């Protein structure tokens, strides 16, 4: 798996990975929850992309881009994006490392890229449709909050000031 930047990061052992995910995307939070349940060979930290924590840890990253494209940062500064990010995350999981090795071949990489593009297209379509149910990108600014044990909950804005919008 190639790392960005040409710093020789391919030769540096990976002892930990940080996955930056869109905390306001239902698909992304579903994958995050799945990752947290998986047995790991390499420790994974999951940090909300674009958050203050992500900006503090990785000041040199384009944090707007991390909201559009999954980004994984290795403990020695390796940066993986898009298909390479998914492959390195699978590589970190005990039960999925063999799959990661298959996906890192030219044929496997083409398959992995197609899967990542399909997920991105689905995610973008859900977001553009502005749905507030099943599979959409729920936004905190619209009154949605996420609690891992409970899932997404909606608290509509108060109409006390008469400024409520209706659909």
DSSP file (Angstrom, degrees, kcal/mol; ACC not computed):
  #  RESIDUE AA STRUCTURE BP1 BP2  ACC     N-H-->O    O-->H-N    N-H-->O    O-->H-N    TCO  KAPPA ALPHA  PHI   PSI    X-CA   Y-CA   Z-CA
    1    1 A X              0   0    0      0, 0.0     2,-0.3     0, 0.0   103,-0.0   0.000 360.0 360.0 360.0 133.6    0.0    0.0    0.0
    2    2 A X        -     0   0    0     76,-0.0     2,-0.3     4,-0.0    82,-0.0  -0.634 360.0-150.7 -89.5 141.4    1.4    3.3   -0.9
    3    3 A X    >   -     0   0    0     -2,-0.3     3,-0.6    77,-0.1    77,-0.2  -0.815  23.3-111.4-105.2 150.5    1.6    6.2    1.4
    4    4 A X  T 3  S+     0   0    0     75,-2.1     3,-0.4    -2,-0.3    75,-0.4  -0.404  89.3  41.2 -77.0 155.1    1.4    9.8    0.3
    5    5 A X  T 3  S-     0   0    0      1,-0.2    -1,-0.2    -2,-0.1    73,-0.0   0.205  93.6-111.9 100.4 -15.6    4.3   12.2    0.5
    6    6 A X  S <  S+     0   0    0     -3,-0.6    -1,-0.2     1,-0.1    -2,-0.1   0.818  70.2 139.5  60.4  31.9    7.3   10.0   -0.6
    7    7 A X  S    S-     0   0    0     -3,-0.4    -1,-0.1    70,-0.1    -2,-0.1   0.224  81.5 -99.8 -90.8  15.0    8.8   10.1    2.9
    8    8 A X  S >  S+     0   0    0     -5,-0.1     3,-1.5     1,-0.1     4,-0.4   0.720  77.0 147.0  74.4  19.1    9.8    6.5    2.7
    9    9 A X  G >   +     0   0    0      1,-0.3     3,-1.0     2,-0.2    69,-0.1   0.724  57.3  71.5 -64.3 -21.7    6.7    5.7    4.7
   10   10 A X  G 3  S+     0   0    0      1,-0.3    -1,-0.3    -7,-0.1    -2,-0.0   0.842  99.6  47.7 -62.5 -31.5    6.3    2.4    3.0
   11   11 A X  G <  S+     0   0    0     -3,-1.5     2,-0.5     2,-0.1    -1,-0.3   0.525  92.9  93.3 -86.8  -6.5    9.4    1.1    4.8
   12   12 A X  S <  S-     0   0    0     -3,-1.0    64,-0.1    -4,-0.4     2,-0.0  -0.752  82.7-117.3 -90.4 128.3    8.2    2.4    8.2
   13   13 A X        -     0   0    0     -2,-0.5     2,-0.7     1,-0.1    -2,-0.1  -0.361  22.0-130.8 -64.6 143.3    6.3   -0.2   10.3
   14   14 A X        +     0   0    0      1,-0.1     3,-0.1    61,-0.1    -1,-0.1  -0.859  34.4 165.0 -97.0 117.4    2.7    0.8   11.1
   15   15 A X        +     0   0    0     -2,-0.7    28,-0.6     1,-0.3     2,-0.3   0.436  67.6   8.5-111.1  -3.6    2.0    0.3   14.8
   16   16 A X  E     -a   43   0A   0     26,-0.2    59,-1.8     2,-0.0     2,-0.4  -0.925  60.8-153.4-172.0 149.9   -1.3    2.3   14.9
   17   17 A X  E     -aB  44  74A   0     26,-2.4    28,-2.5    -2,-0.3     2,-0.5  -0.978   5.9-152.0-132.1 143.5   -3.8    4.0   12.6
   18   18 A X  E     -aB  45  73A   0     55,-2.5    55,-2.6    -2,-0.4     2,-0.6  -0.978  13.6-154.7-114.3 122.3   -6.2    6.9   13.0
   19   19 A X  E     -aB  46  72A   0     26,-3.4    28,-2.6    -2,-0.5     2,-0.6  -0.859   3.1-154.8 -97.8 121.3   -9.3    6.7   10.8
   20   20 A X  E     +aB  47  71A   0     51,-3.0    51,-1.2    -2,-0.6     2,-0.3  -0.872  24.0 173.7 -96.3 120.9  -10.9   10.1   10.1
   21   21 A X  E     -a   48   0A   0     26,-1.7    28,-3.5    -2,-0.6     2,-0.9  -0.892  41.0-102.4-129.0 155.4  -14.6    9.7    9.4
   22   22 A X    >   -     0   0    0     -2,-0.3     3,-1.6    26,-0.2     7,-0.2  -0.693  29.1-163.5 -79.6 106.5  -17.5   12.0    8.8
   23   23 A X  T 3  S+     0   0    0     -2,-0.9    -1,-0.2    26,-0.3    25,-0.1   0.595  86.7  56.1 -69.7 -10.8  -19.4   11.9   12.1
   24   24 A X  T 3  S+     0   0    0    113,-0.1     2,-0.5   115,-0.0    -1,-0.3   0.227  87.9  90.6-105.5  13.8  -22.5   13.4   10.4
   25   25 A X    <>  -     0   0    0     -3,-1.6     4,-2.6   112,-0.2     5,-0.3  -0.946  65.6-151.2-110.7 123.1  -22.8   10.7    7.8
   26   26 A X  H  > S+     0   0    0    110,-1.0     4,-1.9    -2,-0.5     5,-0.1   0.871  98.6  49.8 -64.4 -36.3  -24.9    7.7    8.7
   27   27 A X  H  > S+     0   0    0    108,-0.2     4,-2.3     2,-0.2    -1,-0.2   0.931 112.2  48.5 -64.8 -44.4  -22.9    5.3    6.4
   28   28 A X  H  > S+     0   0    0      1,-0.2     4,-2.5     2,-0.2    -2,-0.2   0.899 112.4  47.0 -64.0 -42.1  -19.6    6.6    7.9
   29   29 A X  H  X S+     0   0    0     -4,-2.6     4,-2.5    -7,-0.2    -1,-0.2   0.843 110.0  54.3 -71.3 -31.3  -20.8    6.2   11.5
   30   30 A X  H  X S+     0   0    0     -4,-1.9     4,-2.2    -5,-0.3    -2,-0.2   0.938 111.0  45.1 -63.6 -46.0  -22.2    2.7   10.7
   31   31 A X  H  X S+     0   0    0     -4,-2.3     4,-2.8     2,-0.2    -2,-0.2   0.903 111.3  53.9 -64.6 -40.5  -18.7    1.7    9.4
   32   32 A X  H  X S+     0   0    0     -4,-2.5     4,-2.1     1,-0.2    -2,-0.2   0.937 109.4  47.5 -57.4 -46.9  -17.1    3.3   12.5
   33   33 A X  H  X S+     0   0    0     -4,-2.5     4,-0.9     1,-0.2    -1,-0.2   0.894 111.8  50.7 -62.3 -39.9  -19.3    1.3   14.8
   34   34 A X  H >X S+     0   0    0     -4,-2.2     3,-0.8     1,-0.2     4,-0.5   0.920 108.9  51.6 -62.6 -44.2  -18.5   -1.9   12.8
   35   35 A X  H >< S+     0   0    0     -4,-2.8     3,-1.2     1,-0.2    -2,-0.2   0.881 103.8  57.8 -60.8 -38.5  -14.8   -1.2   13.0
   36   36 A X  H 3< S+     0   0    0     -4,-2.1    -1,-0.2     1,-0.3    -2,-0.2   0.764 106.3  50.1 -64.9 -24.0  -15.0   -0.7   16.8
   37   37 A X  H << S+     0   0    0     -4,-0.9     2,-0.3    -3,-0.8    -1,-0.3   0.549  91.7  98.9 -89.6  -7.9  -16.4   -4.3   17.1
   38   38 A X  S << S-     0   0    0     -3,-1.2     2,-0.2    -4,-0.5    -3,-0.0  -0.589  78.9-116.1 -86.4 138.9  -13.7   -5.9   15.0
   39   39 A X        -     0   0    0     -2,-0.3    55,-2.1    54,-0.1    56,-0.5  -0.545  40.6-149.3 -66.9 135.7  -10.7   -7.7   16.5
   40   40 A X  B     -D   93   0B   0     53,-0.3    53,-0.3    -2,-0.2     3,-0.1  -0.835  33.6-169.4-116.7 146.6   -7.6   -5.8   15.5
   41   41 A X  S    S+     0   0    0     51,-3.4     2,-0.4    -2,-0.3    52,-0.2   0.640  93.0  36.1 -94.6 -24.8   -4.0   -6.7   14.7
   42   42 A X  S    S-     0   0    0     50,-1.7    -1,-0.3    47,-0.1   -26,-0.2  -0.995  99.6-105.6-128.1 132.4   -3.1   -3.0   14.7
   43   43 A X  E     -a   16   0A   0    -28,-0.6   -26,-2.4    -2,-0.4     2,-0.4  -0.308  34.4-157.5 -60.3 138.7   -4.7   -0.4   17.0
   44   44 A X  E     -a   17   0A   0    -28,-0.2     2,-0.4    -9,-0.1   -26,-0.2  -0.963   8.4-166.1-117.6 134.8   -7.3    1.9   15.4
   45   45 A X  E     -a   18   0A   0    -28,-2.5   -26,-3.4    -2,-0.4     2,-0.6  -0.967  11.1-151.2-113.3 138.3   -8.4    5.2   16.7
   46   46 A X  E     +a   19   0A   0     -2,-0.4     2,-0.4   -28,-0.2   -26,-0.2  -0.949  19.2 175.8-114.0 120.7  -11.5    6.7   15.1
   47   47 A X  E     -a   20   0A   0    -28,-2.6   -26,-1.7    -2,-0.6     2,-0.2  -0.971  36.8-106.8-127.6 135.9  -11.6   10.5   15.1
   48   48 A X  E >   -a   21   0A   0     -2,-0.4     3,-1.6   -28,-0.2     6,-0.5  -0.430  40.4-117.7 -62.7 125.5  -14.3   12.7   13.6
   49   49 A X  T 3  S+     0   0    0    -28,-3.5   -26,-0.3     1,-0.3     3,-0.1  -0.372  97.1  16.7 -63.1 141.1  -13.0   14.3   10.4
   50   50 A X  T 3  S+     0   0    0      1,-0.2    -1,-0.3   -28,-0.1    -2,-0.1   0.422  96.2 134.1  77.0  -2.4  -12.8   18.1   10.6
   51   51 A X  S <> S-     0   0    0     -3,-1.6     4,-2.5     1,-0.1    -1,-0.2  -0.258  73.3-108.7 -74.9 166.0  -13.2   18.1   14.4
   52   52 A X  H  > S+     0   0    0      1,-0.2     4,-2.5     2,-0.2     5,-0.2   0.886 121.9  54.7 -59.4 -38.5  -11.0   20.2   16.7
   53   53 A X  H  > S+     0   0    0      2,-0.2     4,-2.5     1,-0.2     5,-0.2   0.928 109.0  46.4 -61.8 -45.7   -9.3   16.9   17.7
   54   54 A X  H  > S+     0   0    0     -6,-0.5     4,-2.6     1,-0.2    -2,-0.2   0.912 113.4  49.0 -63.7 -42.2   -8.4   16.1   14.1
   55   55 A X  H  < S+     0   0    0     -4,-2.5    -1,-0.2     1,-0.2    -2,-0.2   0.876 112.3  48.6 -65.8 -37.5   -7.2   19.6   13.4
   56   56 A X  H  < S+     0   0    0     -4,-2.5     3,-0.5    -5,-0.2    -2,-0.2   0.926 116.3  42.1 -67.5 -45.0   -5.1   19.6   16.6
   57   57 A X  H  < S+     0   0    0     -4,-2.5     2,-0.3     1,-0.2    -2,-0.2   0.877 128.7  26.2 -69.6 -38.4   -3.5   16.2   15.8
   58   58 A X    ><  +     0   0    0     -4,-2.6     3,-1.6    -5,-0.2    -1,-0.2  -0.610  63.4 163.5-130.6  71.2   -3.0   16.8   12.1
   59   59 A X  T 3  S+     0   0    0     -3,-0.5    -1,-0.1    -2,-0.3     4,-0.1   0.732  75.3  59.6 -64.4 -21.3   -2.6   20.5   11.4
   60   60 A X  T 3  S+     0   0    0      2,-0.1    -1,-0.3     3,-0.0     2,-0.1   0.543  85.3  98.5 -85.8  -6.0   -1.0   19.8    7.9
   61   61 A X  S <  S-     0   0    0     -3,-1.6     2,-1.2    -7,-0.2     3,-0.1  -0.468  81.8-117.0 -80.6 152.6   -4.0   17.9    6.5
   62   62 A X     >  -     0   0    0      1,-0.2     4,-1.3    -2,-0.1     3,-0.3  -0.779  33.4-170.5 -82.1  97.8   -6.7   19.5    4.3
   63   63 A X  H  > S+     0   0    0     -2,-1.2     4,-0.7     1,-0.2    -1,-0.2   0.754  80.0  58.2 -71.9 -25.0   -9.5   18.9    6.8
   64   64 A X  H >> S+     0   0    0      1,-0.2     3,-0.8     2,-0.2     4,-0.6   0.902 106.2  50.7 -66.3 -39.2  -12.3   19.8    4.3
   65   65 A X  H >> S+     0   0    0     -3,-0.3     4,-2.1     1,-0.2     3,-0.8   0.824 100.9  62.5 -67.3 -30.7  -11.0   17.0    2.0
   66   66 A X  H 3< S+     0   0    0     -4,-1.3    -1,-0.2     1,-0.3     5,-0.2   0.740  99.2  56.0 -68.9 -19.8  -11.1   14.5    4.9
   67   67 A X  H << S+     0   0    0     -3,-0.8    -1,-0.3    -4,-0.7    -2,-0.2   0.736 113.4  40.4 -78.6 -22.9  -14.9   15.1    5.1
   68   68 A X  H << S+     0   0    0     -3,-0.8     2,-0.4    -4,-0.6    -2,-0.2   0.758 123.2  32.3 -93.2 -28.9  -15.2   14.1    1.4
   69   69 A X  S  < S-     0   0    0     -4,-2.1    -1,-0.3   -48,-0.0     0, 0.0  -0.990  89.3-108.2-138.4 124.6  -12.8   11.2    1.3
   70   70 A X        -     0   0    0     -2,-0.4    12,-1.9    -3,-0.1     2,-0.4  -0.228  39.9-166.7 -53.1 135.5  -11.9    8.7    4.0
   71   71 A X  E     -BC  20  81A   0    -51,-1.2   -51,-3.0    -5,-0.2     2,-0.4  -0.989  10.7-167.8-130.9 136.2   -8.4    9.4    5.3
   72   72 A X  E     -BC  19  80A   0      8,-2.8     8,-3.1    -2,-0.4     2,-0.5  -0.989   6.2-158.3-125.7 133.8   -6.3    7.3    7.5
   73   73 A X  E     -BC  18  79A   0    -55,-2.6   -55,-2.5    -2,-0.4     6,-0.2  -0.952  11.0-142.1-115.9 126.2   -3.1    8.5    9.2
   74   74 A X  E >   -B   17   0A   0      4,-2.9     3,-1.9    -2,-0.5   -57,-0.2  -0.413  28.3-108.2 -80.3 161.3   -0.4    6.1   10.4
   75   75 A X  T 3  S+     0   0    0    -59,-1.8   -58,-0.1     1,-0.3    -1,-0.1   0.659 119.7  51.5 -66.5 -16.6    1.5    6.6   13.6
   76   76 A X  T 3  S-     0   0    0    -60,-0.2    -1,-0.3   -64,-0.1   -62,-0.0   0.178 130.9 -89.4-104.2  16.7    4.7    7.5   11.7
   77   77 A X  S <  S+     0   0    0     -3,-1.9    -2,-0.1     1,-0.3   -68,-0.1   0.459  73.8 153.1  94.3   1.8    2.9   10.1    9.5
   78   78 A X        -     0   0    0    -69,-0.1    -4,-2.9   -75,-0.1     2,-0.5  -0.402  29.4-155.1 -62.5 140.3    1.7    7.9    6.7
   79   79 A X  E     -C   73   0A   0    -75,-0.4   -75,-2.1    -6,-0.2     2,-0.4  -0.982  11.6-175.5-123.7 123.4   -1.4    9.3    5.0
   80   80 A X  E     -C   72   0A   0     -8,-3.1    -8,-2.8    -2,-0.5     2,-0.3  -0.944   6.0-172.0-117.5 137.6   -3.8    7.0    3.1
   81   81 A X  E >>  -C   71   0A   0     -2,-0.4     3,-1.1   -10,-0.2     4,-0.7  -0.925  46.6 -23.4-128.9 154.0   -6.8    8.3    1.2
   82   82 A X  H 3> S+     0   0    0    -12,-1.9     4,-1.8    -2,-0.3     3,-0.3  -0.193 129.4   5.5  55.5-125.7   -9.7    6.7   -0.6
   83   83 A X  H 3> S+     0   0    0      1,-0.2     4,-2.3     2,-0.2    -1,-0.3   0.902 133.4  52.6 -59.6 -44.4   -9.2    3.1   -1.7
   84   84 A X  H <> S+     0   0    0     -3,-1.1     4,-2.4     1,-0.2    -1,-0.2   0.855 106.7  55.3 -60.8 -34.1   -5.7    2.9    0.0
   85   85 A X  H  X S+     0   0    0     -4,-0.7     4,-1.9    -3,-0.3    -1,-0.2   0.929 109.0  45.7 -64.8 -44.7   -7.3    4.0    3.2
   86   86 A X  H  X S+     0   0    0     -4,-1.8     4,-2.4     1,-0.2    -2,-0.2   0.897 112.7  50.8 -66.0 -38.8   -9.9    1.3    3.2
   87   87 A X  H  X S+     0   0    0     -4,-2.3     4,-2.2     1,-0.2    -1,-0.2   0.921 110.3  48.1 -66.0 -42.3   -7.3   -1.3    2.3
   88   88 A X  H  X S+     0   0    0     -4,-2.4     4,-1.2     2,-0.2    -1,-0.2   0.855 110.7  52.1 -68.5 -32.6   -5.0   -0.3    5.1
   89   89 A X  H  X S+     0   0    0     -4,-1.9     4,-0.6     2,-0.2     3,-0.5   0.932 110.4  47.4 -66.8 -44.5   -7.9   -0.4    7.6
   90   90 A X  H >< S+     0   0    0     -4,-2.4     3,-1.1     1,-0.2     6,-0.3   0.884 107.5  57.8 -61.2 -37.2   -8.9   -3.9    6.5
   91   91 A X  H 3< S+     0   0    0     -4,-2.2    -1,-0.2     1,-0.3    -2,-0.2   0.818 102.1  55.4 -61.1 -31.3   -5.2   -4.8    6.8
   92   92 A X  H 3< S+     0   0    0     -4,-1.2   -51,-3.4    -3,-0.5   -50,-1.7   0.649  92.6  87.2 -77.0 -15.2   -5.4   -3.7   10.5
   93   93 A X  B XX S-D   40   0B   0     -3,-1.1     4,-1.1    -4,-0.6     3,-0.9  -0.728  74.5-139.6 -93.7 132.5   -8.3   -6.1   11.2
   94   94 A X  G >4 S+     0   0    0    -55,-2.1     3,-0.5    -2,-0.4     4,-0.3   0.908 101.2  40.2 -55.6 -48.8   -7.5   -9.7   12.2
   95   95 A X  G 34 S+     0   0    0    -56,-0.5    -1,-0.3     1,-0.2     4,-0.2   0.593 120.2  44.7 -80.5  -9.5  -10.2  -11.3   10.2
   96   96 A X  G <> S+     0   0    0     -3,-0.9     4,-2.2    -6,-0.3    -1,-0.2   0.392  78.5  97.8-117.6   1.7   -9.8   -9.1    7.1
   97   97 A X  H <X S+     0   0    0     -4,-1.1     4,-2.2    -3,-0.5     5,-0.2   0.914  84.2  53.5 -59.9 -42.8   -6.1   -8.9    6.6
   98   98 A X  H  > S+     0   0    0     -4,-0.3     4,-1.9     1,-0.2    -1,-0.2   0.904 109.1  50.0 -58.6 -38.3   -6.1  -11.7    3.9
   99   99 A X  H  > S+     0   0    0      2,-0.2     4,-2.7     1,-0.2    -1,-0.2   0.908 107.4  54.2 -64.1 -41.1   -8.8   -9.6    2.1
  100  100 A X  H  X S+     0   0    0     -4,-2.2     4,-1.1     1,-0.2    -2,-0.2   0.902 107.0  51.2 -59.5 -41.0   -6.6   -6.5    2.3
  101  101 A X  H  < S+     0   0    0     -4,-2.2     3,-0.3     1,-0.2    -1,-0.2   0.908 111.2  47.4 -63.5 -40.9   -3.7   -8.5    0.7
  102  102 A X  H >< S+     0   0    0     -4,-1.9     3,-1.2     1,-0.2     6,-0.5   0.896 111.1  51.6 -65.7 -38.9   -6.0   -9.6   -2.1
  103  103 A X  H 3< S+     0   0    0     -4,-2.7    -1,-0.2     1,-0.2    -2,-0.2   0.684  99.0  65.6 -72.1 -16.9   -7.3   -6.0   -2.6
  104  104 A X  T 3< S+     0   0    0     -4,-1.1    -1,-0.2    -3,-0.3    -2,-0.2   0.502  84.2  91.6 -84.5  -2.5   -3.7   -4.6   -2.8
  105  105 A X  S <> S-     0   0    0     -3,-1.2     4,-3.2    -4,-0.2     5,-0.2  -0.459  96.2-104.3 -80.5 163.3   -3.1   -6.5   -6.1
  106  106 A X  H  > S+     0   0    0      2,-0.2     4,-1.5     1,-0.2     5,-0.1   0.911 122.9  43.0 -56.4 -43.3   -3.8   -4.7   -9.4
  107  107 A X  H  > S+     0   0    0      2,-0.2     4,-1.8     1,-0.2    -1,-0.2   0.932 116.4  47.5 -68.3 -44.9   -7.1   -6.7   -9.9
  108  108 A X  H  > S+     0   0    0     -6,-0.5     4,-2.9     1,-0.2    -2,-0.2   0.879 108.3  55.4 -63.3 -38.2   -8.1   -6.3   -6.3
  109  109 A X  H  X S+     0   0    0     -4,-3.2     4,-2.7     2,-0.2    -1,-0.2   0.874 105.8  52.0 -63.6 -37.0   -7.4   -2.6   -6.2
  110  110 A X  H  X S+     0   0    0     -4,-1.5     4,-2.0    -5,-0.2    -1,-0.2   0.917 112.1  46.3 -64.4 -42.3   -9.7   -2.1   -9.2
  111  111 A X  H  X S+     0   0    0     -4,-1.8     4,-2.1     2,-0.2    -2,-0.2   0.940 113.4  48.6 -63.2 -47.2  -12.4   -3.9   -7.3
  112  112 A X  H  X S+     0   0    0     -4,-2.9     4,-2.5     1,-0.2    -2,-0.2   0.894 109.7  52.4 -61.2 -41.2  -11.8   -2.0   -4.1
  113  113 A X  H  X S+     0   0    0     -4,-2.7     4,-2.6     1,-0.2    -1,-0.2   0.912 108.5  50.9 -62.6 -41.6  -11.8    1.3   -6.1
  114  114 A X  H  X S+     0   0    0     -4,-2.0     4,-2.3     2,-0.2    -1,-0.2   0.900 110.7  48.8 -61.5 -41.0  -15.2    0.4   -7.6
  115  115 A X  H  X S+     0   0    0     -4,-2.1     4,-2.2     2,-0.2    -2,-0.2   0.909 112.3  48.1 -65.6 -42.2  -16.6   -0.3   -4.1
  116  116 A X  H  X S+     0   0    0     -4,-2.5     4,-2.3     1,-0.2    -2,-0.2   0.910 112.5  48.8 -65.5 -41.8  -15.3    2.9   -2.7
  117  117 A X  H  X S+     0   0    0     -4,-2.6     4,-2.5     2,-0.2    -2,-0.2   0.890 110.1  51.6 -65.5 -38.7  -16.7    4.9   -5.7
  118  118 A X  H  X S+     0   0    0     -4,-2.3     4,-2.5     2,-0.2    -2,-0.2   0.919 111.0  47.6 -63.4 -43.1  -20.1    3.2   -5.3
  119  119 A X  H  X S+     0   0    0     -4,-2.2     4,-2.7     2,-0.2    -2,-0.2   0.909 112.6  49.2 -63.9 -41.6  -20.2    4.1   -1.6
  120  120 A X  H  X S+     0   0    0     -4,-2.3     4,-2.7     2,-0.2    -2,-0.2   0.899 111.5  49.1 -64.8 -40.6  -19.2    7.7   -2.3
  121  121 A X  H  X S+     0   0    0     -4,-2.5     4,-2.4     2,-0.2    -2,-0.2   0.931 112.8  47.2 -64.9 -45.1  -21.9    7.9   -5.0
  122  122 A X  H  X S+     0   0    0     -4,-2.5     4,-2.4     2,-0.2    -2,-0.2   0.931 113.5  48.5 -60.2 -46.0  -24.5    6.5   -2.7
  123  123 A X  H  X S+     0   0    0     -4,-2.7     4,-2.2     1,-0.2    -2,-0.2   0.921 112.6  47.9 -61.6 -45.4  -23.5    8.9    0.1
  124  124 A X  H  X S+     0   0    0     -4,-2.7     4,-2.6     1,-0.2    -1,-0.2   0.884 111.1  50.9 -63.3 -39.5  -23.5   11.9   -2.2
  125  125 A X  H  X S+     0   0    0     -4,-2.4     4,-1.9     2,-0.2    -1,-0.2   0.916 110.3  49.0 -65.4 -43.2  -26.9   11.0   -3.6
  126  126 A X  H  X>S+     0   0    0     -4,-2.4     5,-1.0     1,-0.2     4,-0.6   0.913 113.1  47.9 -62.0 -42.2  -28.4   10.6   -0.1
  127  127 A X  H ><5S+     0   0    0     -4,-2.2     3,-1.0     1,-0.2    -2,-0.2   0.915 110.9  49.8 -66.2 -44.2  -26.9   14.0    0.9
  128  128 A X  H 3<5S+     0   0    0     -4,-2.6    -1,-0.2     1,-0.3    -2,-0.2   0.828 105.0  57.8 -65.7 -31.8  -28.1   15.8   -2.2
  129  129 A X  H 3<5S-     0   0    0     -4,-1.9    -1,-0.3    -5,-0.2    -2,-0.2   0.659 100.7-139.3 -74.3 -13.5  -31.7   14.5   -1.7
  130  130 A X  T <<5 +     0   0    0     -3,-1.0    -3,-0.2    -4,-0.6    -2,-0.1   0.754  37.0 170.8  65.6  24.6  -31.7   16.0    1.7
  131  131 A X      < -     0   0    0     -5,-1.0    -1,-0.2     1,-0.1     6,-0.2  -0.352  28.7-159.3 -67.6 148.5  -33.4   13.1    3.3
  132  132 A X        +     0   0    0      4,-0.1     2,-0.3     6,-0.1    -1,-0.1  -0.113  68.6  63.0-117.3  33.7  -33.7   13.0    7.0
  133  133 A X  S >  S-     0   0    0      1,-0.2     3,-0.8     5,-0.0    -2,-0.1  -0.945  94.4  -1.0-148.8 166.6  -34.3    9.3    7.3
  134  134 A X  T 3  S-     0   0    0     -2,-0.3    -1,-0.2     1,-0.2    -3,-0.1   0.648 126.5  -3.1  12.3  98.5  -32.5    6.0    6.6
  135  135 A X  T 3  S+     0   0    0      1,-0.3  -108,-0.2    -3,-0.1    -1,-0.2   0.426  96.7 126.5  90.4  -0.3  -29.1    6.4    5.1
  136  136 A X  S <  S-     0   0    0     -3,-0.8     2,-1.2  -110,-0.1  -110,-1.0  -0.341  71.9 -99.2 -86.0 173.0  -29.0   10.2    4.7
  137  137 A X        -     0   0    0   -112,-0.2  -112,-0.2    -6,-0.2     2,-0.2  -0.767  42.4-156.7 -90.8  95.5  -26.4   12.5    6.0
  138  138 A X        -     0   0    0     -2,-1.2     2,-0.4     5,-0.0    -6,-0.1  -0.506   6.5-150.6 -72.9 140.9  -27.9   13.8    9.2
  139  139 A X    > > -     0   0    0     -2,-0.2     5,-1.5     1,-0.1     3,-1.4  -0.943  17.5-143.3-120.4 135.1  -26.6   17.2   10.3
  140  140 A X  G > 5S+     0   0    0     -2,-0.4     3,-2.1     1,-0.3    -1,-0.1   0.855 102.3  63.5 -60.8 -35.3  -26.3   18.5   13.8
  141  141 A X  G 3 5S+     0   0    0      1,-0.3    -1,-0.3     2,-0.1    -3,-0.0   0.712  99.4  55.2 -63.6 -19.1  -27.2   22.0   12.6
  142  142 A X  G < 5S-     0   0    0     -3,-1.4    -1,-0.3     2,-0.1    15,-0.2   0.355 131.6 -90.3 -94.8   4.8  -30.6   20.6   11.6
  143  143 A X  T < 5S+     0   0    0     -3,-2.1    12,-2.5     1,-0.3     2,-0.3   0.492  84.0 132.3 103.5   4.9  -31.3   19.3   15.0
  144  144 A X  E   < -E  154   0C   0     -5,-1.5     2,-0.3    10,-0.2    -1,-0.3  -0.697  29.6-176.9 -92.5 141.7  -29.9   15.7   14.8
  145  145 A X  E     -E  153   0C   0      8,-2.4     8,-2.5    -2,-0.3     2,-0.5  -0.972  14.9-141.9-132.7 151.9  -27.6   14.2   17.4
  146  146 A X  E     +E  152   0C   0     -2,-0.3     2,-0.4     6,-0.2     6,-0.2  -0.959  17.0 176.9-119.9 128.4  -25.9   10.8   17.4
  147  147 A X  E >>  -E  151   0C   0      4,-2.1     4,-4.1    -2,-0.5     3,-0.7  -0.991  28.9-137.0-125.1 119.3  -25.4    8.6   20.4
  148  148 A X  T 34 S+     0   0    0     -2,-0.4    -1,-0.1     1,-0.3     4,-0.1   0.852 102.4  41.6 -49.5 -45.9  -23.7    5.2   19.7
  149  149 A X  T 34 S+     0   0    0      1,-0.2    -1,-0.3     2,-0.1    -3,-0.0   0.849 127.8  32.2 -71.4 -28.5  -26.0    3.1   21.8
  150  150 A X  T <4 S-     0   0    0     -3,-0.7    -2,-0.2     1,-0.3     2,-0.2   0.716  96.6-146.4 -98.9 -24.4  -29.2    4.9   20.8
  151  151 A X  E  <  -E  147   0C   0     -4,-4.1    -4,-2.1     2,-0.0     2,-0.3  -0.582  53.1 -10.3  88.1-156.5  -28.4    6.0   17.2
  152  152 A X  E     -E  146   0C   0     -6,-0.2     2,-0.3    -2,-0.2    -6,-0.2  -0.591  62.1-175.4 -82.6 137.6  -29.7    9.2   15.6
  153  153 A X  E     -E  145   0C   0     -8,-2.5    -8,-2.4    -2,-0.3     2,-0.5  -0.967  14.1-141.9-130.1 151.2  -32.3   11.3   17.4
  154  154 A X  E     -E  144   0C   0     -2,-0.3     2,-0.5   -10,-0.2   -10,-0.2  -0.948  14.5-178.0-118.2 128.7  -34.0   14.4   16.2
  155  155 A X        -     0   0    0    -12,-2.5     3,-0.1    -2,-0.5    -2,-0.0  -0.909  25.6-142.5-121.3  99.6  -34.9   17.4   18.3
  156  156 A X        -     0   0    0     -2,-0.5   -13,-0.1     1,-0.1     3,-0.1  -0.220  28.9 -94.2 -62.7 152.5  -36.7   19.9   16.2
  157  157 A X        -     0   0    0    -15,-0.2    -1,-0.1     1,-0.1     2,-0.1  -0.303  47.4 -97.5 -64.5 151.1  -36.0   23.6   16.8
  158  158 A X        -     0   0    0      1,-0.1     3,-0.3    -3,-0.1     5,-0.2  -0.392  22.9-156.0 -67.9 144.6  -38.3   25.4   19.1
  159  159 A X    >   +     0   0    0      1,-0.2     3,-1.9     3,-0.1     5,-0.2   0.217  62.6 111.6-104.3  12.8  -41.1   27.4   17.4
  160  160 A X  T 3  S+     0   0    0      1,-0.3    -1,-0.2     2,-0.1    -2,-0.0   0.814  78.0  48.8 -58.2 -32.6  -41.6   29.8   20.4
  161  161 A X  T 3  S-     0   0    0     -3,-0.3    -1,-0.3     1,-0.0    -2,-0.1   0.434 112.1-118.0 -90.2   2.9  -40.2   32.8   18.5
  162  162 A X  S <  S+     0   0    0     -3,-1.9    -2,-0.1     1,-0.1    -3,-0.1   0.581  84.4 114.8  76.9   9.7  -42.5   32.1   15.5
  163  163 A X        +     0   0    0     -5,-0.2     2,-0.1     2,-0.1    -3,-0.1   0.134  37.8 132.3-100.0  20.6  -39.5   31.5   13.2
  164  164 A X        -     0   0    0     -5,-0.2     2,-0.4     1,-0.0    -5,-0.1  -0.430  47.3-142.1 -73.6 145.2  -40.1   27.8   12.4
  165  165 A X        -     0   0    0     -2,-0.1     2,-0.3     2,-0.0    -2,-0.1  -0.838  13.5-158.7-102.5 146.1  -40.0   26.6    8.9
  166  166 A X              0   0    0     -2,-0.4     0, 0.0     1,-0.1     0, 0.0  -0.893 360.0 360.0-120.6 154.2  -42.5   24.0    7.7
  167  167 A X              0   0    0     -2,-0.3    -1,-0.1     0, 0.0    -2,-0.0   0.380 360.0 360.0-108.8 360.0  -42.1   21.6    4.8
